[in-house]
Amino acid sequence: FPAPSKTLILRNHGLLTGGKTVEEAFNIMYFLHQVCQCYVDSGFTHSPVPPSRLISQEIVDLSRDGTDSCRFDTGYGDQEFEALARLLDYQGFETGYPHSVASRTLLDQNMK
């Protein structure tokens, strides 16, 4: 993914994410959706932020320091994605997702 960001927010159309794998893109989408939901829930979508509610630059800098080591391309989220696919398989949707050996064994036992 050559772009500097793996996320795109389309005004009045929704969110778009990309990644090296479907699992990575899904994981990024999940967290991006959570961030957007917090923004909407905060009530700042149609009104300016009052100065008393602004976050200080010190807090912004401290927050930014922790995100430099955060990477989505390390397999993070693979197990979560597989678990969600397995839930769909249990419900009869037959996702066709290639589950791990341990997961496949569990799925076969429960589908009998």
Disulfide bonds with the S-S distance in Angstrom:
none
